[in-house]
Amino acid sequence: MKKKFFILFLALSLLSCQTKYNMYYMVGYDFGVNKEDDFYPCELDENGEIKEILESKSAFDTEIISYVYLKDNQKNAFQDKLKKVKEKAIYQSVCFDSRQLYVDKNKNLVHNLAYLNLYQNKDEFINVEKETFNLLKIALEITKYTEGYFNFCIGNVSLLWDNFIKNGSPIPSENEINNALKNIPKYNELDDIFIFDENNCSVKINSKYKIDLTFNALAKGYFLETIKNDLINDKLLINAGSSSISTYGNSLNGDWQISIRNPNYNNDEEEQENYLKIHKNGMFSLSVSGDYQNYKMQDNIRYHHIINPFTGYPTSLHRSTVVIGDNATYADALSTVLMMLKIEDAKNLLSKISQEKNYNFKFIIIDEEDSKIIYNVQKEIDYASLKPQKDAVISYF
């Protein structure tokens, strides 16, 4: 089915400088690749030639929701912007796919992340798509900043747990995990392994490992970050799959308000009326990670999708983490990393990145103690509020 933006008029209008604004609610369903788009999944033969062009599939399985303030005469122009945003989302979904190869409408092979995974370790530079190249450099940078707690070379371990959580495979054995861990390089080896050629948009991987690259915990944030220039003069909030949110400009109805779920009531909408709220204006990005959405219970143990790159197992230090700042790509990765860090270590990491990258990040760590949810909030986050809850409190630090 053709993917579209649906615009629904909400019963909200504002007067600003004698000019009437309306809020519009827009939903882009199932960003990805289908037969109406310019990219097609494919398979190669043993000689690297295109063997078969496959049926279409959704590669970027995230629902994108936008809330935007527009004057009546701005709707058509904004629709044109959204078409460009959709094209960027589709192209990035192809570039960042680590498992599937694609051809474009002219049947040229797309040099995406799956292509790099396939042809690495050939002692030569490999040309890749510009978006793949750019995010690869950012992924390496974040891996080094976090000293390996974020690691973009963890695709083989992530696949084991994805197959268990989503596809019904048996739980990964200790032997499977240990074998996968052997092919994950240490963060301080990466500068010697990855050689970048900026002029030719190519990368050479010098490694004894069979690295399985992945852009999990990065792709949505990168998408939100890269569309900033397209939407810089607009007043909107974009929600990418509920876990990554960016605002562009000010809300005209007070602050933007973003609800942070109580992990104990993830599927209970009535209970979610009482939650932590972030109320903040201006341009910012927010990312949430947690153990309560993508998981599987077995033998009373919760196995979720946030994997510790050092142990190969899902981490369980916190229930959820929230990172708020001015770079969506970093916020996406850091909310995952903080699931594995104590509060003091999290403070040190974000302070270091904020100073060296000139970013401003704050965070919330959500824990559970004796069946009570504890929202551990930095004192500097004076834009957080909690409605009365029978099983939750705010603890400032």
N, C-alpha and C positions, 0 to 999 in steps of 0.2 A: 504494500500500500504506500502511496506517495506520502512522504513526511511533510507536514505543513506547520506553520505557526497559526494557531487559532487565537483570535482576539475576542475577548469577552469584556463587554463594558460593565464595570462595577458601579454600584450606586454611591459614588464618591466624587465630588467635584470641589474645587478650591478656587478662591479668588486671590490672586497675587498680582499686585500692581495693576489692578483693574482688568487683568487678563485671566480668563477662565481656563483652568487645567482640569483634565479628567484623568483618573487613574485607569490604566488598562492592564489586564491580566493576560499574559501570553504564554502558551505552552508549546514547546517544540518536542514532539514525541519521537522516541527511538532514533536519535541521531545515529547514523551508521551508513552503510552502503547498501543500496538496493538497485534494481534494474534501471531505474530512472536516473541514477547518478552516473558520474564519470569514471568510476573505479569498479573493478570486478575481481573477486577472488579467483586465484588460479593455482595450478599445480605445475611443477617442472619435471622434465624427464631426467635421466641420469647424466645427460650432457648439458643440463642447465637451460634447455630450451622449453618454451611453453608447451606443455602437453595437453592441458585441458583448462578451459575457463568454466568456473563452477557457478552454481546458482548463488544468487545474492544472499547476503546475511547482514545482520546488524552488528557492526564492529564497535560502535560507541554506544553501549547500552545504558545510557544515562538520560533521564528526562530533564530537560532544561525548562525552568519556569522563570518568567520575567514579570516584574511589577514596574510599570513605567508611568510617569506623569507626562502628559502631552497636551498641547493645545489642539483644538480641532483641526487646524491647518497643518499639523505636523505628522499626522498619522501615516500618510503615504510615503513621506520621506523616511520615516522610521522603519516602515516595512521594507524599504530598499536596503537599509542598513542591516536589518535582520537576515535578509537573503545572503549578504556577504558574510555575516557571522555564521550562518548555517554552512556555507561553503567551506569556511575555515574549520568548523567542527568536523565535517566529513573528511576533509583532507588530513587533518591531524589524527583522526581515528585510524586512517589507513597508515600514516607514517609511524604511529606508535604501537601498532599491532605486532606483538612479538612472536605470534604463532602462524599467522596467515600471510601468504604472499598475494600481491594484487597486480593487475595490469590497468592502465588507463584506457580511455575510450579509443585510443589509437593502437592499443595492444602492446604498448611499451611497458616493460616490467618496472614497477615502483620499487625503489631501493629503500625499503622501510626497515624497521627494527628486526623483523623476521628475516629479511634478506641479510642483515649484518650478522644475526645469529647463525645463519646457514653458512656464510662464506668467511667467517673469521678464521684466524690462525693460518692464513695462506701466505704470510710474510709479505704482504703487499697492502697498499692503501686501497680502501674500498669506498667508492663514491656512494653517498647516501643523500636522502632528501634533506633540504635545508632545515625543516622543522625537526627531523630526527637528529640531525647534527647539533642543533641548538640545545635541545633538551638533554642530549647525551652529555654535553659539557656541564650543564647545570646539575644533572644527576651526579656526576663525578664530584663536583664542588660540594654538594650537600653531603655526600658520603664521607668526604674528608672532614668537613666541619663537625659532623656527628660522630666521628671516629668509628664509623662502621655500623652504628645502630640503625641508620638508614643505609641500605646497600642495594644498588640497582643491578647487581650481579646475582641476585637471589632467585631468579626465575625458576630454576629447577626445584628448589625447596617449595616455593609457593605453589607450583603445579601439583606437587604431591598432596598438599593440604586442600587445594581447590578440588581435586578429584574426590577426596574424601568428603568434604563439606557439601559440595554441590552435585557431584555426579554419582554418589553411591559406592565409590570404591572403598576397599578396606582401609582402615586407619594405617598410615605409613609405619613401616617397621623401623626399628632402631637402625638396622643395617641400611635400609633405603635412605634414611635421613643422613647417616654418616657418610655414605657415598656421595650424596648430593652436596654436603658441606665441603667435601674435598675440592670441589670446583668453584668455590667462592673465594676470590682473592681478598687479602687483608686491605684495609683502606689505605695503608701507607705504601702499598705496592702499585697503586693505580696510576700514578704519574709515569711509571716505567712501562706500564702495560698499554695505556692508551696514548697514541700519538695522533694529534689533530693537524690537518692541513686546511687552514682557513681559506686559502685562495681557491682550492678545488673542492671544498666541502666534502672532504674525505677523511677517513680514520683508519689507522693501522693498529691492530691488536697483537701485541707481542706477549704471548702468555703460554705457560705450560698447562693452564687450566682450559677446560671446555666450558667457557662462561656462557650462562644463559641470562641474557639481558632482559630487563623488564622495566616498564615505566609505571607500574602500579604505585599508588600513593603520590603520583606526580601529575598525571595527564590532565585531570580535571582542573587542578589549580593552574597549570600552565595555560590551558585554554582560557580560563577567566582572566589571567594576566595579559595574554596576548590580544584580547579584544578591547583592552582599555582605550587604546588610541582610536578605535572605531566608534566608541561610545562616550568619548571624553566630555562632550558638551551636553549629555543627556542626564536625566534624573531618574535612575532606575536601580532596581535590585535584581540580580540574577542568581537563581538557586540551581546548582548543578547536582542533582541526585540527593539533595537534602544534607549532604555532608560538606559541600564546598559552596560558599556563598560570597559574592562580591557586590559591593554597592558602588555606584558611579554617580557622584553628585549628591545633593541633599534631598531628603524626603520633604515634601511640601505639607505634610500632615504631622508635624512634630518629628521625632527621631524615627529612624528605621528601627523596627522591633523584631528581634530574632529570638526564637524560643529554643532553649537547650533542653533536650528530653531528660526525664528521669529514667535511668536504665531499667528500673524495676517495672515500669509501666509502658514499655516500648510499644505494645500492641493495644493499649487501652486509651483510646482518644479522650474519654471522659476524664480519666485521671490526669491526662496530660494538660488539662486546663490549669493545673497548678504546677508550675515549673520555673526554672531560672530563665529570666529574660535579659537579653542584651538590648539596651536602648541607646543608640548612638547615631550621629549624623555624619555627613561627609563621605569621603571615599575610603573604604577599608575592605579587607578580606577576612573571612572567618572559615576555619576548617574544624570539623569534629571527627574524632575517631572513637570507636568503642567496641566492646566485646559482645554487644547485644543485638546486632543486626545480621551479620553474615557469620553464622556459627552452626555447630551441630553438637548435641548432647549425646554422650555415650558413657555408660557406667558412672553417671552423675558428675561427669567432667565436661566442662564447656570448652570445646575446641573452636577457636575463631580464626579469622583470616589475618590477624596481625602477628607476623612471624618474627621471632628474634633471630637475626642473622647469625648469631654466634652459637646458639643451641639448636636451631632448626625447628623449634617448637613454638606454638602460640604463647605469647606472653600473658601474664595474668596479674601484673602489678597494680593496675587501676581498672575501673569499670569504663571510664571514658575520659577523653581529654579535649580541650578546646583551645585553639590558638587564634588570636586576633592580631592583625597587623596590616602592613601596607604592601605586602607581596604575596599573591595568592599561591604561587608555585611553592615557595618556602613554607607557607602556612600549611599547605596540604601535606608535605613531607614531615614537618615538625610535629603535627598533631599525632602522627603515627609513632614517631620516635619517642614522644613524651609518655606513651603508654608503657615504655620500658625503663623510665628514669624516675628516681626519687625527686621530690619537689626541689631540694637544694641543687641537685644536678641539672634539673630542668632550668632553674633560674640562671645558673652559670652558663649553660649552653646558649640560651636565648639572649643573654646579655652580651656574650661574645659575638654572636652573629649580628646583633643590633649595632654593635660598635664597629665591626669590621666591614659590614655591608651597608651601613647607614640605614638599616631598617628598624622599625619600631614594632616589637612583638610583645604581647602580653598573653597570659595563659590561665586556664582554669583546669584543675585536675579533680575528677569526680571519683570518689572512693565509696566503698560500702563497709560499714562497721556495725556489727550486731543488727543487721537488717535495716540500718539507717543510712540513707544516702548523704554523703558529706561533699558539698561543693566547696573545694578549696580554691579561693579566689584571691588574686593579687590585690593588695590595697589600692593600687593605682587604677584598678578597674572600677571606678566609681559609677559606671553606667550599667552595672548589673543589679538586678533585683530578684527577689524570690518571694512568691506568694506563700502564704502559710501552707505547710505540708505536714502530714502526720508522720512522715518517715524521712524528712530531708531538712538539712540545716546548711547555712553558709558559714564557713570558717575562713576568715581573712588572714593572710600572711604577708 
